[in-house]
Structure formats: structure tokens, C-alpha cells
Amino acid sequence: MVPLFLFFLLLSTAQAAATAANEYLKLPLLHKTPRPSPTQTILLDVYRLSHLRHRHHHHQSQKGIIKSPVVSGAPSGSGQYFVELRLGSPPQTLLLVADTGSDLLWVSCSACRGNCSSFHAPGSTFLARHSSSFAPYHCYDTMCSLVPQPDPNPCNRTRLHSPCRYQYLYSDGSATSGFFSKDTTTLKTSSGKEAKVEKLSFGCGFRITGPSVSGSSFNGAHGVMGLGRGPISFASQLGRRFGNKFSYCLMDYTLSPPPTSYLIIGDGGGDGDEQSAISKSSKMSFTPLLANPLSPTFYYIGIKSVKVNKAKLRIDPSVWSLDELGNGGTVMDSGTTLTFLPEPAYVKILTAIKRRVRLPSPAESTPGFDFCFNVTGTPRPKLPRLSFELGGGSVFEPPPRNYFIDTEEDIMCLAIQPAGREMGFSVIGNLMQQGFLFEFDRDKSRLGFSRHGCALS
């Protein structure tokens, strides 16, 4: 997740094995639209980046699939997409931000015992002491070395049996800290059966501070579901059992009521479900996922060129490349709202778009956006179309609604920003990804995408 918290094992044992070769996990994706104006939430996301990096391990995948709804955060004022997770014994339902730009799965925790209603609203936090299967890792456990820690020597002689403490920091000063823990999660497979996964590793956050993880962009969320490439991410942990790939559709956040799509963990193909079946068809385009050893969490893709209304812009190809120091490149990030592009490319894209939009400027500028225009009396303005040529020869051509947004009545703005030096890379955010099925195939190291297959609930 790049600007809304960016970023940020192992499933030691898993009890119930999938009963069929095409079993998978299917989780609903839920989106919460910013209110009263998208601008208020989106601007909070513009400069939020974290730079935590983790070691990457290759793991052999197994058959099976989990499928769960992904829902827009619109009703509670967030620009993110949420997934439900049932954690603990008995299960407690939590709503987590789906984030391909981080590894750590963490939830807001409380150590409250007994009747906690006077301290916490029902379902507002994970009550660790109410779960019979909850346990923090010990500081000497090998799992503890996989998370950033507040103490460089977490297991000295005086604290030999202390729990594993983690501290996850973000560049805007936001942080989550607590115990790195394990518990049982209860998931539903594509056939409707329940699958219990024991020893799911996650951060039990007792201290959560800063706008990235507690402000209006985070409204309605109880934590973050890291789906990155590192060993402790949700995708990595579940991938060992259900298949080392996942897919999702992020539906248009402006629709009301917000439609439901799904996060699929595993390889769904033959069960008749449109979203999973499309990934097996010729309708899917593919581009290689690039490796950056200095930032192994992220899903990098290669951009070769950009067109505006089919006219190729003169942008030096080196602008998009990864250098030997790990800088540059382009990251797919579901946890970032806007899209950020290298400044030399951004300037040329902005210039080309301005030339093609023949609508008046608003009376007042919109803070945080470089280009806005007034659409009064023009209900369907003709807007320029962007297309990105990607590595492998595929072309990603999102519709204008994915990068022009309504910031207030009759005012539209370009939802693309220049990536500053502090960011270090480009980002394709969740607005730009709307309406596409994306498949992250970690074994084949490729990203598939299609305008088909985003089935509504």
C-alpha cells in the first residue's frame, strides 16, 4: 500500500486440507467511498509512504482456493478496499484493508478480559484474551526475526521469555506496534465449506498512531491485510496451502450501493465462477512481475511507453527503469488511492492531457491537484484516453473514470501525481485499477489483467 500506509511465517501447520483440486478461498472485497468529497480522503493519501523491506523466500504452492468478498470503504469515508477476516476461537470478524504494497497482516488488539463493551464497541477491535487459540510468538522464536522490532536485542538475559514485540513504521510518522502473534482463522472455500487455518501469523497491535492507520482514510478498518511478496504476508501464508497466486477486482467506488467483488486466494479456474474462470482464458493479458532485491515486498511491473489518444509520448525509456540501487520501477499497489508517475513522464502526460481537454478552469484551484476543469453543462465530457505499453507486449488501457475524478460538484481533476524523490518509484493505485480483474501469479512471476470477469454480487 503505497500512500495510505505503505508497507508494509509461515503457516507452520494447517489442519483441514482442501478436499478438491480446485478448492480456493474467495473473500469479498469491500470499498468505502470518501465522504462528503473524495478529495478529503484522497489528499490524505498523497504523500504517505513507508519503506520497510523484508527478506523474500520462495515457497512451493499447493492446490486449493479461498474466495472472499472485497468491498469498497465508501460508507465509512475511506478510499480503501476491505476484506473480512474471521480470527480467533471463537471467530471474531474484522475488516482489513487489502494491501498489495505491504507484507504484514496486523489487527487492532485489546487485552481486555470479561465484558469489554464499556471499553470497546462490539467488533471494533480484536479481543486477544477472548480467543482460546491466541498466542504471541516468543522473542527467541525464529518467526520473530521476520518482523521489524523496537529493540535490536529483543531477547536479552533479563527478558528471555518475553513475547515477540514488533514495531511497524511509516514515513509520515504513523506506526503500529504490539506482539507478533499466531491464531486460528476461519475461512470459506469456493464450495462453501469452512477451512480452519491454524497458526496464522499477524501483528497484534496495541499501539496504533498516525493518520495513515487511524485517520479518515482508515475509517471502518481494524487493520491491514498485507498481500505482498514477503514470507509473512497473507498471500504467502495461505499460498502454501491454496496455490501461490491470488486475484481481485476493485469495483467503481462511485457506484451506490457499492458492489461486491472478490479476493481469490488460489487457482479457481474450473468451478464456473466468472472471475476465476477468466484467468484461464485467452482474455487475460500478461506482463512479467519484476524482482527488486532491495524491495522484495512489492509487485513491480515494467512500463515501456505511454500514449494519450493513441499518440505516443516522447519519454525516455530509462525514466521507467529500475536501477542497480533498487530505485525506480513501477509498483502495483491496492492500498494507495492515487497513481504516482516519474516527474519527467508526468510532466509530458499532463501537458498532453491539458492540450486535449477544452473545458474551462474552475474559479478556485483544488489543493493537491495540478489539473482540474469545470464540467458544468457537460454531463459527459470527452476526455483523453491513456494507454500504457507494458513489458511482454501487453497494453493496459484504463477508462478515463480511472484517472479523472469528481472532487466537488461540476469539478473534475486528474488523479495522477508526480512521484517525488522520497518515494523512489512509481505507483499504480487503486483508482487506476478499478474495473479490471488482476491476477498475481507468484510462481510464474507474472501479472494478468482483463476488463472481463469482475462479477457483481
N, C-alpha and C positions, 0 to 999 in steps of 0.2 A: 504494500500500500504505500504509494509514494507520498504525496502530500497529506493525506489525512493519516497519520501515523505511518510512517513508512518504516518500520520494518523491524520489521522485524517485521531411549527413543524407541524411540524404538519401542515397538509393540512387543514386549518381551514374550507374552503369551496371548493367544486369542482363543477363547473357548469355542463356541459354535462355529464350525466350518460351513462355508456356503454349500448348499445342497445340490445346486445345479451349476453347470459350467458357465451359464450366462446370468447368474445372480449378480446383482450390483446394488450399490447404495444410491438412493435418489432423494436428495434433500431439497425442500422448497427454498428458492431464493426470494427474499422479500426486500423491496426497495421502499425507503421512506423519503418522500419528496420534501425539500426545504419549504418552510412556510414562514412568513407570508410571501416571501420572494426568494427564488433560487439564489439570488445574488448574496443574500446574507449568509447562507451556509457555504456556498462555493468559495467566497472570498476567504473564509477561514482555512480553506484547504490549500491556498495558492503556494505558500512557502514552507509547508511542513514536510520535512524530510528527515529520516533517520538513517544512520549509516552503519548499523550493526551488521557484522558479517559472521557467518558460521562456516564450519567445515562441511564439505559435501561428500557423502558416501553413496556408492552405488548399491542398490538393493534389488534382489531378484523378485519379480512380481508373481502373484498367484491369481487364479481365476476367481471370479465373483464380482458383484456390483452393488453399490448402495446408491439410492436415488432420493433426493430430498429437495423440497421447495426452496427457491430463492426469491425473497420478497423485497421490494423497494422500501426504503425507510421513510417514505413520504409522510405518512400520518403523524409521525412524531418529530418531524422537522429535520431529518437527516438526509444527506446526499449520498448515503451508502446503501449497499445491498446486504441483507441479513439472511442468516441461516439459523434454524433452530437446532440446538444440541441438547439431548437429554443426558444429564450427567449425574452419577451417584447411585446409591442404593438406599431407599427407593429413588427413582429418577427425578431430578429437578430440571425443569425446562428453562433454557437460557437462549437468548437471542444474540448471535455473534456477527460481527462484520466479516464478510467473506473477503479475504485479502491475499491476492497472489503475490504481493510485494513484501511479505514477511514470512517468517518460519514459525514463530512462537504462537501456540494456542494458549490464550490466557483468559481467565474469567475474574470478575469482581467477587471477592470472597469475604465471608464473615465467620468468626469463630464463636458466634452466638450459640448458646445452648437453649434447650427447652422452647418456650413460647417466645419467638423473636419478633412478633408482629408489632410490638411497641418500638422496636429499633429499625426494622426494615419492612417496607411494603412487600406483600407477597410476590414472589418471583423477581424481586429487584436485585438479588444477589445470590451467590451460591453459598449455602449454609453447610460448611465442611463438616461440622460435628453432627449433622443430621444424616450423613452418609456412612453406612457401616463399612463400605469398601474404600473409603478415602484414606490415603496415606501419603505424607510427604517423603520425598527421597531423602536419604541421609547424606550428609556433606561428603562422606567418603565414597558414595556410590559413583560408579563411572558415568552414570547419566548426568550427574551434577556438573561435569566438565563441559556439557553441551550448551549451557546457558551462561550469559554474562552474569557476573556476581559482584556484589558491592564490596566484598573483601577478597583481596588477591590470595589470601590464605584461609579459605573457609573452614578448614579442618585442623586447627592447631590443637595443642595438647589440652587446653582448657575447654575446648568445645568439640571433643572427639565424636560425640553422639548427637551433635546439633543437626537440625534439618537443613536441607539444601536451600540456601537463600539465593534468589535471583534479583537482578535489577535491570530493567529494560529501559533505555533512554532514547529520547527523540530529540531531533535537532532544535526544535522550538522550546526545549526545556521540559516537555511533558515526560512522564515516567510512570511505569508500573513496577512494583516490587512486592515480593512476598516469598512463598515457598514453592519450589518446583516440585510437583506432586504427581500422583497417579490415582486413577479411579476408573470405575466401570462406566462405559457409555452404552446406551441402548439405542440402536438404530434400526430402521426398517429397510428391508431389501426390496427389490423391484417386484417380488412376488407377494409383498405384504407381510412377510414373516419378520419377526424380530430377531436381530442379531446382537448379542451382547459381546462387547469387546472389553476385555479386562486390561488393566494397566495402561490406559490411555494417558500419555504424559502431557501435562499442562502446567501453566503458571497459575497458582492460586494467589491472586493479587489482593493484598490487604491495604496497600497504599497506592492510590492512583491520582496523579496530579497533572495539571496542564490542559490546555484547550484541545489538543489532539485526541485525548482519551476521556475528556469529561465535559467538553463544551457542546455547543448546539449541533455540531457535525456528528456528535456521538449520541444524540438523543435516542433513547429506546434501546441502546445496546448494553449488553452485560459483559462484553469482552471482544476479543478478536480471534477469528479462526484463520491462522496462518496457513496458506496453501503453497508456500514457496518450495524451493528445490532442496532445502536442507533436511537433515535427518529427523528433526523433531517436529516438522510441520504435520498438520492433519493429513495432508495428501500423502506424505511419505509414510506415516504410521499406518494408515488404512490401506495404502497401496500394496503393502506386503501381502495383504490378505485378499483384496478385491480387484487387484490389477493396477499396474503402475501408470494409470492415466486418469484424467478427470476432464469433465466438460461442463459448460454452463451457458445460459442465455441471460443477458441483462436486459429486461424489458424497459420500454419507454417510461421514464419516471413521470411524464406529464399526464399519463392516462389515469383516469379515475373511474372506478376504484383501481388501484394498482394491480396489474395482472401478476400471476404467479408463474414462474418458470422453475427450472430445477438445476441443482448441482448434482452431477452424477459422478460417483467415485467408482471406477472400474470400466469394463468394456461391455456396453449394453447390447449392441447390435441386434440380435435376432428375436427380441421379445415383442415386436410390434410397436414399440414406443417410437414416435417420430423423431424426437431429439436424439435418442441413442442410435436409431437406425440410419439417420442421415450421415453419421460419422463413418458408416461403412460404404456409403455410396460415392459415385463419381461427382456429386455436387459439392463435395468438400475440397477446398483449395488448401495447399500446404506450403509452409515456409519453415526452414530449419530454425531450431532453437540454438542460439549460440552460447558457448560457455565462456564465462569470465571468472577465472580462478580467484580473483580478488573480491568478487561479489557473487559468491556461488548461490545465494538465495534467489536471485532474480531470473526471470524468463526473458532473455534478450532475443530480439529479432533484428534482422538486417534490412534497413531501408536503402534502396538503390537510387530512387528518384521520386519526384513529386510532380503531379500535373494539376493545373487548375483549368477546368473546362477543356480537358484533353490537350492543353498546351504545356509541354514540358518546361519546367523552370530551370534556369542555369544555376545549379547549385553544385559546388564541388563535392564529389562523392566522399572525400575524406571527412566532410562535416558529420557524416553519419557513422563513421567507423569507430571501433574500439581500439584504443592504443595499448602499447605494451605495459603501461602503468595501470590499466584497468579503467581508464576514463573514457567517456563517450558511450556510444551504443544507444539502443532504444529498448525500454522495458515495458512489458505488458503488465499493467497494474490495476486490478479491480478495486483497490482501496483508495485510489486517487480519483478525484472528480474531473478535473480539467486535463487537457493534453498539453505537454510541455515539449517544445522542439528547440534544437540548437539555434542560437540567435541569428547566425548568418542565413539559415534556412527560413527561420520565422520572418525575418525582415522581407525576404523576397516573396514569401507566401502572402504576407499582409499586404504588400504593395500590389500584388496581382489581384487579390480579392477586392481591395478598395477600388481599383480601376473598373471592376465589373459590377459593383453594387451602385446603382444610380438612384439612391434614395437619400433624403435629407438627413443631416446630422441632428441629434436631439438637442433641445435647448440647453440642457445641462449635461456635463460629462458623467459617465458612470465609473466610480472609483474601481480600480482593479482591472479594467478592460481597456484595451488600446483602440478598439474599433467598434462603434455602436451606430445604429441608424434608426430613424423613425419610420414605422410601417403603417402609420395612420392612413386609413382609406385603401390600404393594400393588404387584404386579408391573406393572399397567397403570393408573397413576393418571390420573384425569380432570383434564386441565389446561386452563386458559383458552386461548382462541384469539385471536391478534392479527390484525388486518387493517389495511392502510394504503391509504387512498384517495390515488391519485397524480394528477398533472397529466394532463389529457386524458381523465379519467374512468375510467381503469383501476384495478383493485384488486389489490394484492399481498397474498396471504393465505398466509404460510408455515405449515407444520405446527408444533405445539409442540416437536418434537425439534430445530427450528432455533434455538430460543432458551431451552430448558431442557436443561441438560447434566448428566451424571453426573460429579461431582467426586471422589467416592470411593464405596465400596460402600454402597448404600441411601441415598445423599445426592444430591439434585438441587438445582441452583442456576439462577437466572435469569441468562442470559448476555448481559445488556444492562447498559451502564454510562452514567452521565451524562457528557456531553461538557463538559469544563471550558473555561474561558475561553482557556487556552493552545492548545486545539485549534482553536477558531474555527468549526467546522462539525460537522455530524452525519455518521455513517458507517454504511453498511450493510455489515457484514463478511461474511467467507466462510462462517461458520456459518449466518447468516441466509439466505445464497444457496443452500445445499445443495439438490440435487434439482430445481432449475429450470434450464431452458435459457435463457440470456441472450444476446441479440444486440445488439451495439453498432453501430448503423448511423450512421457518421460523416457520410456525405453527406446523409442525411435528418435528421440530428441527433435521433435517437430511440433509445430503449432498448426492445427487445422482450423478453418473458418468457413462459414456458409451463411447466406441470408435465409436459408430454409431450416426448419427443424425447431424453431422456438415455439413449441406448443404452449398454448394458454391453458390455465386450469378451468 
